[in-house]
Amino acid sequence: MPGFAPDLLRDVRDCFAHVDACPFQGPRIFFENAGGALTLNSAVDTSAKFAALPDNQGRDNPAAKALGDIISRARDDMQSFFNPQGGQFFVGESGTELTFRLIRTAVMGTTGPILGSTVEHPASRSAAQHWAQMAKRPYISVPHNDATGAVSAKDYADYLTPEVSVATILHTSPVTGIANDVAAISLAIRAKAPDAFIIVDGIQHASHGHIDISSYEIDGYVISPYKVFSRHGYGVAWVSDRLTKLPLEQLDNGPRTNWEMGTRDTGAYATFSDVVNYFSWLGRKHSSSDNQRQQIEAAASAIHTHEKALTETMIHGTGNLPGLADLEGITILGGPNNPDREGLVCFALDHVPAADIVAQLNARGIRTHIRKADHYSGNILTPLGLEAAVRVSMCHYNSLEEVASLLAAMKDISDNA
């Protein structure tokens, strides 16, 4: 399964800051994308430009009007990127903060049980459990499949009742890299609890593939733009019209459908337009369409193909280099042949502690991350009997040569333990 052609990969990498060197460490391979992807050079420039502006939206002056136009254009770009029908977009402090807020609104505006799964990140699971407790309502926990690292529509269906009023779904796990079928899970929820409000955590999924809210029948979708080539300091949420009809936290006598509180950072919106423009550019390399949504879909398909080549090579090897699956005493979360993996391989060796592997890789200029059985990842690792694992998270600007460097390092680390 081939990835990007060399010329295209070079052009892709040229779009990003610090693609092959860290300003503190020097040359390095960046396999820590699930912790925060590389930033587009255009987003860096946009951030600096808007940080210097003293003006705010909503005033009677040319600068304020220009800022309002930039926000409106960004919301149009979000429409192309997420492809919803109806609803609205707004930005907040972070993806986690927005997830808490959407779930809080849904729980406090309804009366039935809340349902979620054990595979979820604390952004949604902690929010749902906290507000279920505050509202004195039951929380129903759907167990995920430890072997696949995923949760299925059938798993949800087995725990659903007509009384469920709020349900949460994780699109892709930041620990296993395994995606869940949001459309199928949502359909299962609607079949038994048609009026439930469904909130999706898309934070890990956004950089790796296709988002199509119109096909999900959901009420909220949240991402963290710093994980999809923008910058830290804001999150993006889409909410359905029916969720907006619930009681919202708002200023007295303010606009009834307004979710945003306080003055927004126009630069946040503008840097998300940079992300969408990048996807459109990449899509034009794989499509002749002039339609922005079709360009984004073409980019997502190309990204999926390239990242599939990266993960397959990492797991199964290349040339005379063994893959991770060939190493003695290896555990690959989600299994070595999982078709739902998105740009991430998480593993443990039974004879080398995960912390030692991360440190040795870092000494070789290969940036990875340890996942511990803590409040972030214990839901995934503890059932597998693992205290920690090594997360190697990739994006489409990573190369097969970088994967080969990691495999060579891992063979040396494993053989000399």
Secondary structure, DSSP 8 states (H G I E B T S, - for coil): -----HHHHHHHHTTBTTSSEETTTEE-EE-BGGG----BHHHHHHHHHHHT----TTSSSHHHHHHHHHHHHHHHHHHHHH--SS-EEEEES-HHHHHHHHHHHHHHT--S-EEEETTS-HHHHHHHHHHHHHTT--EEEE--BTTTTB--HHHHHTT--TT--EEEEESB-TTT-BB--HHHHHHHHHHH-TT-EEEEE-TTTTTTS---GGGT--SEEEE-GGGTTS-SS-EEEEE-HHHHTS-----TTS-TT----S---HHHHHHHHHHHHHHHHHHHTT-----HHHHHHHHHHHHHHHHHHHHHHHHHEETTEE-GGGSTTEEETT-TT-TTB-SEEEEEETTB-HHHHHHHHHHTTEE-EEEETTTTTHHHHGGGT-SEEEEEE--TT--HHHHHHHHHHHHHHHHT-
